[in-house]
């Protein structure tokens, strides 16, 4: 699962940045993330080391997903009450 999510990480972060900061900033961050992923994959042949460097990006992404799920859940509960 982690091996599948690492290549998709820059794309997911692009959408997270797009909602928060707009198009220009999110495109810049997208290419920075892609560049870092390529450099890390090239210079580290050890997957554990590669995962250690990408963990700082995975943790905020997981927190963002959790926050969005909570907002959606609260929104659905508000619809039921009304």
N, CA, C and O atoms as a MOPAC input file, in Angstrom:
PM7 MOZYME 1SCF
protein

 N      0.82900 1    -1.19600 1     0.00000 1
 C      0.00000 1     0.00000 1     0.00000 1
 C      0.87100 1     1.25600 1     0.00000 1
 O      0.60200 1     2.21600 1    -0.72200 1
 N      1.90700 1     1.22900 1     0.81600 1
 C      2.80200 1     2.38200 1     0.87800 1
 C      3.52800 1     2.57400 1    -0.44300 1
 O      3.74800 1     3.70600 1    -0.87300 1
 N      3.90300 1     1.46900 1    -1.09400 1
 C      4.60400 1     1.57200 1    -2.37300 1
 C      3.72000 1     2.19800 1    -3.44400 1
 O      4.22300 1     2.84500 1    -4.36300 1
 N      2.41700 1     2.01200 1    -3.33600 1
 C      1.49400 1     2.62700 1    -4.29200 1
 C      1.26800 1     4.09700 1    -3.95000 1
 O      1.14800 1     4.93200 1    -4.84700 1
 N      1.20700 1     4.41500 1    -2.66000 1
 C      0.86600 1     5.77900 1    -2.26200 1
 C      2.01600 1     6.76200 1    -2.44900 1
 O      1.76900 1     7.95200 1    -2.64300 1
 N      3.25800 1     6.30600 1    -2.39900 1
 C      4.39000 1     7.23500 1    -2.52000 1
 C      4.42300 1     7.92900 1    -3.88000 1
 O      4.61000 1     9.14500 1    -3.91400 1
 N      4.25300 1     7.22400 1    -5.01000 1
 C      4.22900 1     7.96300 1    -6.28200 1
 C      3.02100 1     8.89000 1    -6.42800 1
 O      3.09200 1     9.88100 1    -7.15400 1
 N      1.92300 1     8.58300 1    -5.75300 1
 C      0.72900 1     9.42400 1    -5.83400 1
 C      0.76600 1    10.60300 1    -4.87000 1
 O     -0.08400 1    11.49000 1    -4.94100 1
 N      1.73600 1    10.61700 1    -3.98000 1
 C      1.81100 1    11.65900 1    -2.96000 1
 C      1.86900 1    13.07300 1    -3.53400 1
 O      1.12700 1    13.93700 1    -3.06600 1
 N      2.72300 1    13.35000 1    -4.53400 1
 C      2.73000 1    14.72800 1    -5.05900 1
 C      1.38800 1    15.15800 1    -5.63300 1
 O      0.99400 1    16.31600 1    -5.49300 1
 N      0.68700 1    14.23700 1    -6.27300 1
 C     -0.61600 1    14.58100 1    -6.82700 1
 C     -1.62500 1    14.88300 1    -5.72300 1
 O     -2.40300 1    15.83000 1    -5.83600 1
 N     -1.61500 1    14.09500 1    -4.66900 1
 C     -2.52400 1    14.33900 1    -3.55500 1
 C     -2.20400 1    15.65600 1    -2.85800 1
 O     -3.10600 1    16.39900 1    -2.47000 1
 N     -0.91300 1    15.93800 1    -2.70200 1
 C     -0.52900 1    17.20200 1    -2.08000 1
 C     -0.88500 1    18.39300 1    -2.96600 1
 O     -1.18000 1    19.47900 1    -2.46600 1
 N     -0.85700 1    18.18500 1    -4.27700 1
 C     -1.27300 1    19.24700 1    -5.19100 1
 C     -2.71900 1    19.64500 1    -4.91900 1
 O     -3.03000 1    20.83300 1    -4.83600 1
 N     -3.60300 1    18.66200 1    -4.77900 1
 C     -5.00500 1    18.97800 1    -4.52900 1
 C     -5.20100 1    19.58400 1    -3.14000 1
 O     -6.05700 1    20.44900 1    -2.95500 1
 N     -4.41200 1    19.13400 1    -2.17000 1
 C     -4.50300 1    19.71700 1    -0.83100 1
 C     -4.06300 1    21.18300 1    -0.85400 1
 O     -4.70700 1    22.03200 1    -0.24000 1
 N     -2.97400 1    21.48000 1    -1.55800 1
 C     -2.50200 1    22.86600 1    -1.66500 1
 C     -3.46100 1    23.71300 1    -2.49100 1
 O     -3.65100 1    24.89400 1    -2.20200 1
 N     -4.05900 1    23.12600 1    -3.50700 1
 C     -4.96600 1    23.87900 1    -4.37100 1
 C     -6.14300 1    24.42800 1    -3.57300 1
 O     -6.55000 1    25.57300 1    -3.76800 1
 N     -6.68300 1    23.61500 1    -2.68100 1
 C     -7.82100 1    24.07400 1    -1.87800 1
 C     -7.40400 1    25.16000 1    -0.88900 1
 O     -8.19300 1    26.04900 1    -0.57100 1
 N     -6.17200 1    25.08900 1    -0.40600 1
 C     -5.73600 1    26.03300 1     0.62600 1
 C     -5.12600 1    27.30100 1     0.05300 1
 O     -5.38100 1    28.38800 1     0.57300 1
 N     -4.31300 1    27.19100 1    -1.02300 1
 C     -3.48200 1    28.32200 1    -1.42300 1
 C     -3.69800 1    28.80900 1    -2.85000 1
 O     -3.18100 1    29.86600 1    -3.21100 1
 N     -4.42800 1    28.09400 1    -3.65500 1
 C     -4.65800 1    28.53100 1    -5.02200 1
 C     -3.77900 1    27.81100 1    -6.02500 1
 O     -2.95800 1    26.96600 1    -5.66800 1
 N     -3.96900 1    28.16500 1    -7.29100 1
 C     -3.35500 1    27.41800 1    -8.38400 1
 C     -1.84900 1    27.63700 1    -8.47100 1
 O     -1.09200 1    26.67000 1    -8.56100 1
 N     -1.40400 1    28.88200 1    -8.44500 1
 C      0.01200 1    29.17500 1    -8.68300 1
 C      0.90500 1    28.50300 1    -7.64500 1
 O      1.88500 1    27.85000 1    -8.00100 1
 N      0.58200 1    28.65400 1    -6.40100 1
 C      1.38400 1    28.06500 1    -5.33400 1
 C      1.33800 1    26.54500 1    -5.37900 1
 O      2.35000 1    25.88700 1    -5.13700 1
 N      0.18000 1    25.98500 1    -5.68600 1
 C      0.06100 1    24.53200 1    -5.69900 1
 C      0.84300 1    23.91600 1    -6.85200 1
 O      1.39600 1    22.82700 1    -6.70300 1
 N      0.90000 1    24.58800 1    -7.99300 1
 C      1.68100 1    24.07300 1    -9.12100 1
 C      3.16500 1    24.09000 1    -8.78000 1
 O      3.88400 1    23.13800 1    -9.08600 1
 N      3.62300 1    25.15700 1    -8.15400 1
 C      5.03000 1    25.23800 1    -7.74700 1
 C      5.35900 1    24.13300 1    -6.75500 1
 O      6.37900 1    23.45600 1    -6.88900 1
 N      4.49300 1    23.94800 1    -5.75800 1
 C      4.73200 1    22.88800 1    -4.77900 1
 C      4.69100 1    21.51400 1    -5.42500 1
 O      5.45600 1    20.62900 1    -5.03900 1
 N      3.81600 1    21.32000 1    -6.39500 1
 C      3.72100 1    20.03200 1    -7.08200 1
 C      5.05400 1    19.67500 1    -7.73300 1
 O      5.53500 1    18.55300 1    -7.57900 1
 N      5.65700 1    20.62200 1    -8.46200 1
 C      6.92700 1    20.32800 1    -9.11900 1
 C      8.06700 1    20.17700 1    -8.11300 1
 O      8.99200 1    19.39800 1    -8.34200 1
 N      8.01200 1    20.90500 1    -7.01600 1
 C      9.01900 1    20.71300 1    -5.97200 1
 C      8.91900 1    19.32100 1    -5.35800 1
 O      9.93700 1    18.66600 1    -5.13300 1
 N      7.69800 1    18.87000 1    -5.08700 1
 C      7.51300 1    17.53000 1    -4.53000 1
 C      7.98600 1    16.46000 1    -5.50900 1
 O      8.64500 1    15.50000 1    -5.10900 1
 N      7.65300 1    16.62200 1    -6.78800 1
 C      8.09400 1    15.65700 1    -7.80100 1
 C      9.61900 1    15.61700 1    -7.84700 1
 O     10.21100 1    14.53800 1    -7.89300 1
 N     10.25000 1    16.77700 1    -7.83600 1
 C     11.70900 1    16.82800 1    -7.86900 1
 C     12.34100 1    16.16600 1    -6.66400 1
 O     13.32400 1    15.43700 1    -6.79300 1
 N     11.78300 1    16.41500 1    -5.49700 1
 C     12.32600 1    15.77600 1    -4.29300 1
 C     12.14500 1    14.26700 1    -4.33500 1
 O     13.03100 1    13.52200 1    -3.91900 1
 N     11.00800 1    13.81600 1    -4.83300 1
 C     10.77400 1    12.37200 1    -4.91300 1
 C     11.76500 1    11.71800 1    -5.87300 1
 O     12.29300 1    10.64400 1    -5.58600 1
 N     12.01500 1    12.35800 1    -7.00400 1
 C     12.95800 1    11.79900 1    -7.97500 1
 C     14.36000 1    11.76800 1    -7.39500 1
 O     15.06400 1    10.76700 1    -7.52800 1
 N     14.77800 1    12.86000 1    -6.74900 1
 C     16.11500 1    12.88900 1    -6.15000 1
 C     16.27000 1    11.84300 1    -5.05300 1
 O     17.29300 1    11.16200 1    -4.97700 1
 N     15.26100 1    11.71900 1    -4.21100 1
 C     15.34200 1    10.72100 1    -3.14700 1
 C     15.36500 1     9.30700 1    -3.70500 1
 O     16.10400 1     8.45500 1    -3.21200 1
 N     14.56800 1     9.05400 1    -4.72000 1
 C     14.55900 1     7.71900 1    -5.32300 1
 C     15.89400 1     7.42600 1    -5.99500 1
 O     16.34500 1     6.28100 1    -6.00600 1
 N     16.52500 1     8.44600 1    -6.55100 1
 C     17.79600 1     8.24500 1    -7.24300 1
 C     18.94400 1     8.02900 1    -6.26300 1
 O     19.76800 1     7.13500 1    -6.45200 1
 N     18.99600 1     8.84600 1    -5.22100 1
 C     20.13500 1     8.79300 1    -4.31300 1
 C     20.00500 1     7.75400 1    -3.21100 1
 O     21.00700 1     7.39000 1    -2.59500 1
 N     18.82000 1     7.27600 1    -2.95000 1
 C     18.65600 1     6.26000 1    -1.91000 1
 C     18.19000 1     4.96000 1    -2.53400 1
 O     17.12200 1     4.89000 1    -3.14300 1
 N     18.99000 1     3.95500 1    -2.37600 1
 C     18.56500 1     2.64000 1    -2.85700 1
 C     17.86200 1     1.87500 1    -1.74000 1
 O     17.29600 1     0.80600 1    -1.97100 1
 N     17.90200 1     2.42800 1    -0.53200 1
 C     17.27300 1     1.78700 1     0.61900 1
 C     15.84800 1     2.32800 1     0.77100 1
 O     15.65200 1     3.52900 1     0.95300 1
 N     14.85300 1     1.43200 1     0.69400 1
 C     13.45900 1     1.86400 1     0.76200 1
 C     13.12300 1     2.43700 1     2.13500 1
 O     12.31300 1     3.35900 1     2.23400 1
 N     13.73100 1     1.90800 1     3.19400 1
 C     13.45400 1     2.42100 1     4.53800 1
 C     13.92700 1     3.87000 1     4.66100 1
 O     13.23800 1     4.70000 1     5.25500 1
 N     15.08100 1     4.16900 1     4.11000 1
 C     15.58600 1     5.54100 1     4.14000 1
 C     14.69600 1     6.45500 1     3.29600 1
 O     14.41900 1     7.59200 1     3.68100 1
 N     14.25600 1     5.95200 1     2.15300 1
 C     13.35400 1     6.71200 1     1.29400 1
 C     12.04600 1     7.01000 1     2.02400 1
 O     11.52300 1     8.12100 1     1.94200 1
 N     11.52500 1     6.02400 1     2.73000 1
 C     10.28400 1     6.21200 1     3.48800 1
 C     10.47800 1     7.20400 1     4.62500 1
 O      9.57800 1     7.98200 1     4.94000 1
 N     11.65800 1     7.17200 1     5.23900 1
 C     11.92700 1     8.09300 1     6.33700 1
 C     11.90500 1     9.54400 1     5.84500 1
 O     11.41900 1    10.43300 1     6.54500 1
 N     12.42700 1     9.77400 1     4.65500 1
 C     12.42900 1    11.13100 1     4.12300 1
 C     11.04300 1    11.56500 1     3.65700 1
 O     10.73300 1    12.75600 1     3.69200 1
 N     10.20800 1    10.63100 1     3.22200 1
 C      8.87800 1    11.00600 1     2.74700 1
 C      7.85000 1    11.06300 1     3.87200 1
 O      6.75800 1    11.59500 1     3.67800 1
 N      8.17800 1    10.52600 1     5.04100 1
 C      7.23000 1    10.53600 1     6.16500 1
 C      6.79100 1    11.94600 1     6.55800 1
 O      5.61600 1    12.13100 1     6.87500 1
 N      7.67200 1    12.95300 1     6.55300 1
 C      7.18900 1    14.30300 1     6.88600 1
 C      6.11600 1    14.81800 1     5.93300 1
 O      5.36100 1    15.72300 1     6.28900 1
 N      6.03500 1    14.25700 1     4.72800 1
 C      4.98000 1    14.65200 1     3.80200 1
 C      3.73100 1    13.80000 1     3.97900 1
 O      2.61600 1    14.26700 1     3.74900 1
 N      3.92300 1    12.54900 1     4.38800 1
 C      2.77300 1    11.66100 1     4.56600 1
 C      1.94300 1    12.04300 1     5.78700 1
 O      0.71400 1    11.97700 1     5.75200 1
 N      2.60700 1    12.43800 1     6.85400 1
 C      1.89200 1    12.75300 1     8.09500 1
 C      0.94900 1    13.94700 1     7.91700 1
 O     -0.21400 1    13.84000 1     8.30400 1
 N      1.39100 1    15.08600 1     7.34900 1
 C      0.42800 1    16.17800 1     7.13700 1
 C     -0.69900 1    15.79500 1     6.18000 1
 O     -1.83000 1    16.25600 1     6.33400 1
 N     -0.39100 1    14.95500 1     5.19700 1
 C     -1.43400 1    14.52300 1     4.27300 1
 C     -2.49400 1    13.70000 1     4.99100 1
 O     -3.68900 1    13.88600 1     4.76100 1
 N     -2.06600 1    12.80300 1     5.85000 1
 C     -3.02100 1    11.99500 1     6.60700 1
 C     -3.85400 1    12.86300 1     7.54900 1
 O     -5.05000 1    12.62900 1     7.71900 1
 N     -3.22300 1    13.86100 1     8.16000 1
 C     -3.97400 1    14.77600 1     9.02800 1
 C     -4.99000 1    15.59100 1     8.23300 1
 O     -6.09500 1    15.85600 1     8.70700 1
 N     -4.60800 1    15.98300 1     7.02300 1
 C     -5.53100 1    16.72700 1     6.16700 1
 C     -6.73800 1    15.87100 1     5.79200 1
 O     -7.87700 1    16.33700 1     5.83300 1
 N     -6.47900 1    14.62000 1     5.42900 1
 C     -7.57500 1    13.71300 1     5.06900 1
 C     -8.49400 1    13.49900 1     6.26100 1
 O     -9.71500 1    13.46400 1     6.11100 1
 N     -7.90700 1    13.35600 1     7.44400 1
 C     -8.72200 1    13.17100 1     8.64500 1
 C     -9.60300 1    14.39700 1     8.89400 1
 O    -10.77600 1    14.26100 1     9.24300 1
 N     -9.03900 1    15.58800 1     8.71600 1
 C     -9.80000 1    16.81900 1     8.92800 1
 C    -10.94500 1    16.94300 1     7.92100 1
 O    -12.04800 1    17.35500 1     8.28000 1
 N    -10.68300 1    16.59000 1     6.67100 1
 C    -11.73000 1    16.65600 1     5.65100 1
 C    -12.84000 1    15.66300 1     5.96100 1
 O    -14.01700 1    15.98000 1     5.79200 1
 N    -12.48200 1    14.47100 1     6.40900 1
 C    -13.50200 1    13.47900 1     6.76300 1
 C    -14.36200 1    13.97300 1     7.92300 1
 O    -15.58000 1    13.79300 1     7.91800 1
 N    -13.72800 1    14.59500 1     8.91700 1
 C    -14.50300 1    15.12300 1    10.04000 1
 C    -15.44600 1    16.23800 1     9.59300 1
 O    -16.58500 1    16.30900 1    10.05500 1
 N    -14.98100 1    17.10300 1     8.70300 1
 C    -15.84300 1    18.17200 1     8.19400 1
 C    -17.02600 1    17.58900 1     7.43300 1
 O    -18.15700 1    18.04900 1     7.59000 1
 N    -16.76600 1    16.57300 1     6.60700 1
 C    -17.85400 1    15.94400 1     5.85600 1
 C    -18.84100 1    15.26600 1     6.79000 1
 O    -20.05200 1    15.32300 1     6.57200 1
 N    -18.32600 1    14.62600 1     7.82600 1
 C    -19.19700 1    13.95300 1     8.78600 1
 C    -20.06600 1    14.98100 1     9.51900 1
 O    -21.26700 1    14.77200 1     9.69100 1
 N    -19.45800 1    16.08400 1     9.94700 1
 C    -20.22300 1    17.13500 1    10.62700 1
 C    -21.26200 1    17.75300 1     9.69200 1
 O    -22.36300 1    18.10000 1    10.12200 1
 N    -20.91000 1    17.88800 1     8.42000 1
 C    -21.84800 1    18.44800 1     7.44800 1
 C    -23.04100 1    17.51700 1     7.25300 1
 O    -24.18200 1    17.97400 1     7.17700 1
 N    -22.78300 1    16.22300 1     7.17300 1
 C    -23.87200 1    15.25300 1     7.01300 1
 C    -24.77200 1    15.23500 1     8.24600 1
 O    -25.99100 1    15.11800 1     8.12400 1
 N    -24.17900 1    15.34800 1     9.42300 1
 C    -24.97800 1    15.38800 1    10.64900 1
 C    -25.83200 1    16.65000 1    10.69700 1
 O    -26.97000 1    16.61100 1    11.16400 1
 N    -25.29400 1    17.76100 1    10.21900 1
 C    -26.05500 1    19.01000 1    10.20000 1
 C    -27.23900 1    18.90400 1     9.24000 1
 O    -28.30400 1    19.46100 1     9.50700 1
 N    -27.06300 1    18.19600 1     8.12900 1
 C    -28.16800 1    18.01100 1     7.18700 1
 C    -29.28000 1    17.17600 1     7.81000 1
 O    -30.46100 1    17.44800 1     7.59400 1
 N    -28.90700 1    16.17000 1     8.57700 1
 C    -29.89800 1    15.29400 1     9.19300 1
 C    -30.70700 1    16.06000 1    10.23300 1
 O    -31.91600 1    15.85900 1    10.34900 1
 N    -30.05100 1    16.93300 1    10.98800 1
 C    -30.73600 1    17.69700 1    12.03700 1
 C    -31.74000 1    18.66700 1    11.42600 1
 O    -32.84000 1    18.83700 1    11.95100 1
 N    -31.36700 1    19.30400 1    10.31800 1
 C    -32.26100 1    20.29900 1     9.68800 1
 C    -33.43300 1    19.67900 1     9.04700 1
 O    -34.27000 1    20.38100 1     8.47900 1

